[in-house]
Amino acid sequence: MSIYQRIPCAPLNKYISWLWYYSDFHPDHEREHVLPDGTFELVINLEDRPRKLFDRDNLNRHQSFRRGWMSGTHKGYLVIDALQDSSMIGAHFKPGGAGPFLGVPSGELGEQVVELDALWGNDAWDWRDRLLAATGSKAKFAVLEQLLLSCLAKERPGGEGRKKVNWAIAKLLGEPQVPCIGRIASELGLSHKHFISEFRREVGLTPKLFCRVRRFQQVLAQIHSRACVSWTDVAYNCGYFDQAHFINDFRLFAGVNPSTYLREQLDGAPNFIRADV
């Protein structure tokens, strides 16, 4: 498989962590779990085969997405198919960064995956055609940046509410062990209820759930590429009350226990694991 990644140009780099593109994917499995990290993901399919998003409670049911989609923030893992010789391109947004590109509040897309024409109209498919025609990763990334810049240019200023939520996100990212949400609301001059509402509107998750997801991501960062892991130490270092609390959260967000995660994690992709069929 060929994988490419790069930081987008300014001002996109304020909102997007990285752009990515892969081709010639040859998985040794049929399904994957995609683990939550509190962000949005733009995905554009560079072939005609539709992709499947399975109901994690009933894997006999699925939705199909063909050309391109936006995946909102999720409180649990997603189950997707893994196809031979597949190719995709997309953007990984920063927490709270997707709002200016959506045309709707981020909270409306929480727990959802939506086709791009629902957000951007049929222009989205004209851009996809340009991506298909572009040759090589650099050319494809250049087209993707143009698409994202065109979306950003249509956005109205987010106002004081977005600024306050961005400040809160930065603070919460520095304190992923679920700090006192009421204290942060007070520092922003907002009521507890109003802060939760504004945060969910801009991020797609409540502040508390966002912190739980980010703490889970802290766990993944600590264990990534380790051959031997002390789960007790990891749970303590990441601020879990006890081992049971840690295991329950891990199962919720990954769909497997920690030991299975280590065995099934895809190389170089901590948020993707092989799934049982």
N, C-alpha and C positions, 0 to 999 in steps of 0.2 A: 504494500500500500504506500502511496505517496501522500504525505501530509505537509501542509504549508500553513504558516501562521504569521501574522504581523500586526503591529500596533497601527491603528488607523491614523490618518492625518488629522491635524487640528481643523476645526473644533470638535471633530467626532471623538477624539480621544478623551474628552471630558465625560462622555456618556458610555463609551464602549471600551471594554478591556482589550479585546483582540478580534481580528477577523480570522477566519479559518477556511480551509479548502482541502478536500481530500479526493482522491481518485483511486481506482483499482483496489477497492476494499475486498479482501478475501477472508471473511471471518471463519472461525472454526466452530461456530454456534449459530443458532437460528433466531434467538431473541436476546435482548439486553434489558437490563434495568438502567435507567437514567436517574441519577440521584439528585435531589433538590439542592440548590445552593442560594436561593433567594433572589435569583435574577431571571431576566427574560432571555430568550434565544431566538434569533432569526435563522430560519433554515430554508434554503432554496435547493430543490431537487434538480440535478443536472442530467436527468434521464427521464424516460416516460413511464417507467414502472411506478405505480402508487406505493406508498409506504403505509404500514399499519401501526396504529396505536391501540394496544389491547386494553381491555377492561381488567385491571389488576385483580378484581374480585371474581371475574369470570373470563378466563382466557379464551373461551370459545367465541367471545364477542369482541369486535374491534371497529374502529373508525379508520377510513382510508383518506390519505392526503396525497395529492398528486404532484403539484408543481412547486408550491412554496407555502410556508406557514410561519406563524409567530407562536411560540410557546410561552405562556405567562409563568408567573411564579407558582410553585406547587408546594403543598405541604407533605407530599409523599413522593415515592418513586414512580416513574413512568415505565411501562413495558412496551418496547418497540421491536420491530423485526430487524434482522441483520441480513442484508442481501449481498450475494456475490457480485463482484464487479460494479458496485455502486459508486456514485460520485455526488458530492454535495458541497455547497458553499454557504457561509453564514457569518453571523456576528454574535459575539457573546457580550451582552450588555453589563455594565456595572450595576450594582444594586441601586434601584431608583432611577436608572439612566434611560430606560426605554420610553418613559412618558412623552418626551418631545417628538417622538417618531410615530406615535400610535394614532393620533387624532381622537382618542377617547381616553378617559382616565385609566391608569394602569390597573386599578382595582376592578374594573369591569372585565379584565382578562385573567384575573386570578383563578387558578385551577382549570384553565382552558387552553386549548390549542386551536387556533383559527386560521383559515386560509387567508392569504395576503390580499386577495381582491376584496375581502370583507373590510379591510382597513384602508387599502390604497386604491381600490377600483381596478379596472382592467389594465391600467398603466403598469401594474406590477408585472404582468406577463410580457409587456414590451421590454421591460428591463431584464426579465429572465431570458428573453431571446437574445439580448445583447451579451449576457453572460455566457450563453451557449456558443455564441459566435466568437467570443474572445479566446485567444490561443495562449495558453500558459498561465501560471499562477499570477504573475505580475499584472498582466492585462485583465484578468478576471477580478483581481482585487481593486484595480483602478475603476472598473465599471461598478463594482459594489459600493465603493466610496461615493461615486457620483449619485447612485441611487439614494444612499443614506443622506447625503448632503441636500438632495432635492426634497426629501421628506422633512428634514430639519428646517429648511427655509420656509416651510409652510406653517410652522408652529408659532403660536402666539406665546408671549412671555408667560412663564408659569406663575408669577406673582409671589407674594410673601409666603404663602403656604408651602410652595415647593422649596423655597430657600430654607425654611425652618425644618422641613423633613430631611433635606440634604444634610443639614447640620446634625440632625439626630442620627442619620445613617452613619456619618463619620464617627460619631461618638459611640454608637452601638458596635460598629466594626472593631473599635478599639477595646470594647468590653463585651466579648461574645458570651460571657457566662451569665446572661440574663440579668442585667442590673435592674434597679428600681425604675420602672417605667414612669411612675408618678413623679419621681424627682426630675427626670428629663423633661416631662411636660411642664413642670413648674419652672424650670430654667428657661423654657421657651415662652413662658407667659400664657400657656394654654391649659384648659381644663384637661383632666385625664381622658375623658370621653372624646373631647374634640381632637386631642392629639392622636388617639387611636384611629379616629375617622380619617384625619388628614394623612396619616402614615399609610393606612390601607389604600387610600385613593392613589397615592404616588408609588407605592411599592407592590401592592397586591397581596400583602400579608399583614397581620397585626404586628406591632413591635415585638411582642413576646414570642410569637411564633417565628418571626424573622431571626431573633436571637437564638432560638433553639436550633434552627437550621444552620446558622453560622457556627454555632458551637459544634454541631455535627461535622461541619467542614473543617473545623479546627482539629477534630479527631482524625479525619482522613489525612490532613497534612502531617500530623505527628507519626502516623503509621505507614505512610506511603513509602514503598520500596524497602521496608524493614523485613528482615528475615525472621526476627524473633521479637515479639511484642509482649510487654507486661500490661495486660488489659486493666489491671487494678491501678497501675501508675497512670495510664492514659486517662482513665475515668477521673481520678483525683486531680490531675493536672488541668483537665478541661472543666472542672467545677461541678461534676455530677455528685448528687447526694450520696449515692451508693451504687454498687454494681448492678442491682436490679433496675434502677433508674436509667443507668447508662445503656443496658441491654435493650430495654423497652424503646428508648429513643432511637437506638441504632436500627432495630427491626422496623420501626415505623418509617424511617427515612430511606433505608436500603432494601428492605424486603427480605433480608437474610441476617443471620447472626454475624458477629465480627470475624470469626474464624473462616466462615464460608466466604465472606467478602475478600479476605486475603488470598484465598485460593482462586477465586473467580474474577478478580479485578483485571481489567484489560491493561496491558503494558502502556505506561505513559498517559493513561486516562483514568484518574482516580474516581471520576464520577460515572464510570461505565463498568458494569460487571456482566458476565455471562449469566443468562437466566435458564433455569430448567424448562424444558418443553413438556 
